[in-house]
Amino acid sequence: MASVCFYFQVHQPYRLRHYTVFDEDHRYFDEFKNKAICKKVANKCYLPANRVILDLIKKHEGKFKVAYSITGVLLEQLAEFSPEVMSTFDALARTGCVEFLAETYYHSLSFLYSRQEFIEQIQKHKETVEKLFGQTPRVFRNTELIYSNDLAKTIESMDQFDGIITEGADHILGDRSPNFLYRPPGCEKVKLLLKNYALSDDIAFRFSNQQWKEWPLMANKFSQWVNRINGNGNVVNLFMDYETFGEHQWADTGIFDFMRHLPDEIMNHPDNNFLTPSEAVARYDANEVVDIPGLISWADTERDLSAWLGNAMQSNALHEVYRMENQVKDSGDEKLLGDWRKLQTSDHFYYMCTKYFADGDVHKYFNPYDSPYDSYINFMNVMGNLRLRCSPLKTATTA
C-alpha cells in the first residue's frame, strides 16, 4: 500500500513599508503592496488551484484528499483583500476531503524564544480554523517545518495533537525511509510524518526546469515513482508551498494539467490511495523511534535554521523582538500586541539572509529589499518605534 499524503503550506506575510529612523507613524505595514500581492497570488494560484482541487474531489467522489496549513496572517489578508478565496476554501472544507492543520498563527519562530508565546499562537490559530472551517486540527506543523525532539515533547504536552509533520532530512534518517511514520523519543502519543523531499521537490522546484533530465514531468511518470514505494513504505508525504501552483510554477508550464491528471494515474495502481495527515496517523503504526535532538527545517540544502539565524543581523533582530514580550503583553494594548506579533513572522528575518552560495538565487528571488542590510535597517527602525510605544516614560507622559 502506498498512501499519498498531500499537504500545502499557504502563507503571505504582512510586508513592511519603507520606514526611516525619523518616522513616528505607527502604521508599519505596506497596505498597498500587501493588497496587490495578495490579489496577484489569489488570481495566479489560490483561485485556480482551489478550483482544480475541488473538481478533483468531486470527480473522484471523495477518494482524492489533501491538507492545508493556512497562516493566520494570510487568513486576515484574504478576508480583507480577496474574500472570494475564502469562499473557495470554505467549499473545500465542506467536502469532507480536506484537512486543515494547526501552526503558529503568525508563522513565527516563537518556539525558539518563548514557549508561552508559541503555545498562545497555536491556540489562536486552532480557534481560527475551528471558527472558519468547522474543524479542530489534530496535526501540527511548525513554521518552515522547524522541529526537534524538544518540540515534539512540547506538542505532546498540550494533549491536543496526534501528529506532527516535518522534513525527512537525510542526515537524521540515515538509511531509513521517509515513507513510514515514526515516533519521537519520549513521546507516547504523537507520530511523525516526514516529507519525501525528493518527490516533493520534483514538483515544487524542478517541474519547469528544462535542464532537468526528467523534464517534462508528466503525471504517469510521477505515478510510476510513487508505485515504487509499494512494499517499501506506507505513505508518500508530498509537502510543498501552495504557491507552487501558478506562482512558482506558472500556469504555462503545465503544472495545473499535471495536477488534474495525477490522481487518476496514482489510483490506476490498485494498492494506492490518498489520505489526509490525520488519516495516515490513524491508519499506520509508527515504524520506529527517530531521534532528532538538534533543530531541522525544510529550508535550503542544509535543512537547518541558517536561513533565519545565519548571521548577526538576524540574531539581533529576533532577540530584540522577543525581549519586548513582557512589556507588550503587560501594556494591555491590543493594537500594540498585534503589531508585535506580525513582526515575528519568519519572512522578515529571511529577508536579512546573506547566504548567496548554492541557495543564493532562492533568497534573492523572495527578497523585496535591495539587500539584506536594507531589510535589517528597515526592520530595526520599526522596532525602535515599537519600543517607544512600550516604554514606561512614554506611557507616563501620555497619561
C-alpha positions in Angstrom: 0.0 0.0 0.0 1.3 3.5 -0.9 -0.9 6.2 0.5 -0.2 9.7 -0.9 -0.5 12.5 1.6 -0.6 16.0 0.1 0.0 18.9 2.4 0.1 22.5 1.1 1.6 25.5 3.1 -0.4 28.7 2.3 1.3 31.9 3.5 1.9 35.5 2.8 3.4 37.9 5.4 2.4 41.4 6.2 5.3 43.3 4.4 6.7 46.4 6.0 6.6 49.8 4.3 9.8 51.8 4.0 10.3 53.1 7.5 13.0 55.6 8.5 14.5 56.4 11.8 12.6 59.7 11.8 9.2 58.1 11.3 6.8 58.4 14.1 3.8 56.8 12.4 2.5 53.6 14.0 1.5 52.2 10.6 4.3 49.8 9.9 2.8 47.7 7.1 2.6 48.5 3.4 -1.1 48.1 2.8 -0.9 48.9 -0.9 1.8 46.3 -1.5 0.2 43.7 0.7 -3.2 44.1 -1.1 -1.5 44.0 -4.5 0.5 40.8 -3.8 -2.4 39.1 -2.1 -4.7 39.7 -5.1 -2.0 38.7 -7.5 -1.3 35.4 -5.8 -5.0 34.8 -5.4 -5.6 35.1 -9.1 -2.5 33.2 -10.2 -2.5 30.4 -7.5 -5.2 30.3 -4.9 -8.3 30.6 -7.0 -7.3 28.3 -9.9 -5.6 25.8 -7.7 -8.6 25.6 -5.4 -10.9 25.1 -8.4 -8.7 22.2 -9.6 -8.6 20.6 -6.1 -12.4 21.0 -5.8 -13.0 19.5 -9.2 -10.7 16.5 -8.4 -12.5 15.8 -5.1 -15.9 15.8 -6.9 -14.6 13.7 -9.8 -13.1 11.0 -7.6 -16.1 11.0 -5.2 -14.1 11.6 -2.0 -11.1 9.4 -2.9 -8.8 12.3 -3.5 -7.8 14.2 -0.4 -5.4 17.0 0.6 -4.4 19.1 3.6 -3.7 22.8 4.1 -2.0 24.9 6.7 -3.0 28.5 6.1 -1.3 31.0 8.4 -3.4 33.4 10.4 -1.7 36.4 8.8 -2.8 35.2 5.4 -6.3 34.4 6.5 -6.6 38.0 7.7 -5.4 39.4 4.3 -7.6 37.1 2.3 -10.7 38.2 4.4 -9.8 41.8 3.7 -8.4 41.7 0.1 -9.6 38.5 -1.5 -12.8 37.2 0.2 -13.6 35.1 -2.9 -10.6 32.9 -2.0 -12.1 32.3 1.5 -15.3 31.2 -0.2 -13.4 28.5 -2.2 -11.5 27.3 1.0 -14.9 27.1 2.7 -16.2 25.0 -0.2 -13.2 22.7 0.1 -13.7 22.3 3.9 -17.3 21.2 3.3 -16.3 18.4 1.0 -15.0 16.4 4.0 -11.9 15.5 2.0 -9.7 18.4 3.1 -7.9 18.7 6.4 -6.7 21.9 7.9 -3.6 21.7 10.1 -2.6 23.8 13.1 0.5 26.0 13.3 1.7 29.3 14.8 -0.8 31.9 13.8 1.9 34.5 12.8 4.2 32.0 11.1 6.7 32.8 13.7 9.9 31.4 15.2 8.4 31.7 18.7 9.3 28.1 19.7 12.9 29.1 19.7 12.4 32.1 22.0 9.2 31.9 24.0 7.3 28.7 24.7 4.4 30.7 26.2 4.1 32.8 23.0 4.4 29.6 20.9 1.5 27.9 22.7 -0.6 31.1 22.6 -0.1 31.4 18.8 -1.0 27.7 18.3 -4.2 28.2 20.3 -5.2 31.3 18.4 -4.6 29.6 15.1 -6.5 26.5 16.2 -9.5 28.6 17.3 -9.4 30.4 14.0 -9.5 27.2 12.0 -12.4 25.9 14.1 -14.4 29.2 13.5 -13.7 29.4 9.8 -13.7 25.8 8.7 -15.5 23.9 11.4 -12.6 21.6 12.1 -10.5 21.0 15.2 -6.9 20.4 13.9 -5.3 17.2 15.1 -2.0 17.5 13.3 0.6 20.3 13.9 3.2 21.7 11.6 5.7 24.3 12.9 6.9 27.3 10.9 9.1 26.1 8.0 8.8 22.6 9.4 11.2 23.5 12.2 11.4 20.6 14.5 13.3 18.8 17.2 12.7 16.2 20.0 12.0 19.1 22.3 9.3 20.5 20.1 7.6 17.1 19.9 7.5 16.9 23.7 6.0 20.4 23.9 3.3 19.5 21.4 2.5 16.2 23.2 2.3 18.0 26.5 -0.5 20.1 25.0 -2.6 16.9 24.6 -4.4 18.3 21.5 -2.5 16.7 18.6 -1.9 13.2 17.2 0.7 14.0 14.7 3.5 16.4 13.6 4.8 16.9 10.2 8.4 17.8 9.4 11.3 17.3 7.0 12.6 13.9 6.1 16.2 15.1 6.1 18.8 12.6 5.1 21.2 13.4 8.0 18.6 12.4 10.5 17.1 9.4 8.7 20.4 7.8 7.6 19.4 4.7 5.6 15.8 4.8 6.8 12.9 5.8 4.6 10.7 8.9 5.0 7.8 6.7 3.7 7.0 5.4 7.2 5.6 7.0 10.3 7.9 7.5 13.2 7.7 8.2 16.9 9.7 10.9 18.7 11.7 9.7 21.7 9.9 10.0 25.0 6.5 10.5 23.3 3.7 8.0 23.6 1.0 9.6 21.5 2.2 11.8 18.7 3.6 10.3 15.5 5.8 12.0 12.9 5.0 12.3 9.2 8.2 13.1 7.3 8.4 14.9 4.0 9.6 12.9 1.0 11.7 15.8 -0.2 12.9 14.1 -3.4 9.4 13.6 -4.8 8.0 16.8 -3.3 10.8 18.9 -4.8 10.3 17.3 -8.2 7.0 19.1 -8.3 7.8 22.2 -6.3 11.2 23.1 -7.7 12.2 21.0 -10.7 8.9 20.8 -12.6 9.7 23.6 -15.2 13.5 23.1 -15.3 14.2 22.2 -18.9 17.8 21.2 -17.9 16.5 18.5 -15.6 16.9 15.1 -17.1 13.4 14.1 -16.2 11.8 17.1 -17.9 9.0 17.2 -18.9 7.4 15.7 -15.8 4.2 14.0 -16.7 1.6 12.6 -14.3 2.1 9.0 -15.5 5.9 9.2 -14.9 5.4 10.6 -11.4 2.9 7.9 -10.6 5.5 5.3 -11.5 7.9 6.8 -9.0 5.1 6.6 -6.4 4.4 3.0 -7.3 7.9 2.0 -6.4 7.1 2.7 -2.7 4.7 -0.2 -2.6 6.3 -2.8 -0.4 8.9 -0.3 0.7 6.8 2.1 2.7 3.3 3.1 3.8 2.9 6.8 2.9 4.4 9.2 0.4 4.3 12.7 2.0 4.2 15.4 -0.7 4.7 18.6 1.3 5.1 21.9 -0.6 4.1 25.6 -0.7 0.7 26.0 -2.3 2.2 28.9 -4.4 4.0 26.1 -6.4 0.8 26.1 -8.5 0.6 29.1 -10.7 3.1 31.4 -8.9 6.4 29.5 -8.5 5.5 27.2 -11.5 3.4 29.3 -13.8 0.3 28.0 -15.5 2.0 27.8 -18.9 4.4 25.2 -17.5 1.5 22.8 -17.4 1.5 22.5 -13.6 -2.3 22.6 -13.3 -2.7 20.0 -16.1 -0.2 17.8 -14.2 -2.3 18.1 -11.1 -5.5 17.4 -12.9 -4.2 14.1 -14.2 -2.2 12.9 -11.2 -4.9 11.4 -9.1 -6.1 9.2 -12.0 -2.5 8.0 -12.6 -1.9 7.3 -8.9 -5.1 5.4 -8.4 -4.6 3.3 -11.5 -2.4 1.2 -9.2 -4.9 -0.8 -7.1 -2.8 -0.5 -3.9 -2.6 3.3 -4.0 -4.8 5.8 -2.3 -4.9 9.3 -0.9 -5.1 10.1 2.8 -5.1 13.3 4.9 -2.3 13.5 7.6 -4.8 12.6 10.4 -6.0 9.6 8.4 -2.4 8.5 7.8 -1.6 8.8 11.5 -4.7 6.8 12.4 -4.1 4.1 9.8 -0.4 3.3 10.2 1.7 2.4 13.2 5.0 4.2 13.9 7.8 2.2 12.3 10.3 3.1 15.0 11.7 6.0 17.0 13.6 8.7 15.2 15.9 10.8 17.3 16.2 14.5 16.3 18.0 16.3 19.1 19.0 19.3 17.0 16.7 21.7 15.1 15.9 20.9 11.5 13.7 22.7 8.9 12.7 22.2 5.3 14.7 25.1 4.0 17.7 25.1 1.7 20.1 22.3 1.1 21.3 22.2 4.8 17.8 21.7 6.2 18.8 23.8 9.2 17.9 27.3 10.6 20.6 29.3 8.8 18.0 30.9 6.5 16.7 32.8 9.6 19.6 32.7 12.1 22.7 32.6 9.9 24.1 36.0 10.7 24.4 38.6 13.4 21.7 40.8 12.0 19.1 38.1 12.1 20.0 37.0 15.6 20.0 40.6 16.9 16.6 41.4 15.3 15.0 38.3 16.7 16.3 38.9 20.2 15.1 42.4 20.1 11.6 41.2 19.2 11.2 38.7 21.9 13.0 40.9 24.5 9.9 43.1 24.4 7.3 40.3 25.1 6.6 41.1 28.7 6.3 44.9 28.0 4.0 44.4 25.1 1.7 41.9 26.9 1.7 43.9 30.1 0.6 47.0 28.2 -2.9 45.6 27.5 -2.8 47.4 24.2 -4.3 45.0 21.6 -3.1 47.1 18.6 0.5 47.0 20.0 0.2 43.3 20.6 -1.0 42.7 17.1 1.8 44.8 15.5 4.5 43.0 17.7 3.2 39.6 16.7 3.1 40.5 13.0 6.8 41.5 13.4 7.5 37.9 14.5 6.7 36.4 11.0 9.7 34.5 9.9 9.8 36.2 6.4 11.2 39.4 8.0 14.3 37.5 9.1 14.5 35.5 5.9 14.9 38.8 4.0 18.0 39.5 6.1 19.7 36.3 4.9 23.2 36.7 3.4 23.6 33.2 2.1 24.5 33.6 -1.6 26.0 30.2 -2.4 24.0 27.2 -3.5 20.8 28.8 -2.3 21.5 32.4 -3.2 19.1 32.7 -6.1 16.2 31.5 -3.8 16.9 34.1 -1.2 17.3 36.9 -3.7 14.2 35.9 -5.6 12.0 36.3 -2.5 13.7 39.3 -1.0 11.8 42.6 -1.7 14.7 44.7 -0.5 17.8 45.8 -2.4 19.9 44.0 0.1 19.7 42.0 3.4 21.2 45.1 5.2 18.4 47.3 3.9 15.9 44.8 5.3 17.6 44.8 8.7 17.8 48.6 8.9 14.2 49.0 8.0 13.1 46.3 10.5 15.1 47.8 13.3 13.7 51.3 12.6 10.2 49.8 13.1 11.4 48.1 16.3 12.7 51.4 17.6 9.2 52.9 17.2 7.5 49.9 18.8 9.9 50.2 21.7 8.9 53.8 22.3 5.2 52.7 22.4 6.1 50.3 25.2 8.3 52.5 27.3 7.1 53.4 30.8 8.2 57.0 30.2 6.1 57.2 27.1 3.1 55.8 28.9 3.5 58.2 31.8 3.9 61.2 29.6 0.9 60.2 27.5 -1.2 59.8 30.7 
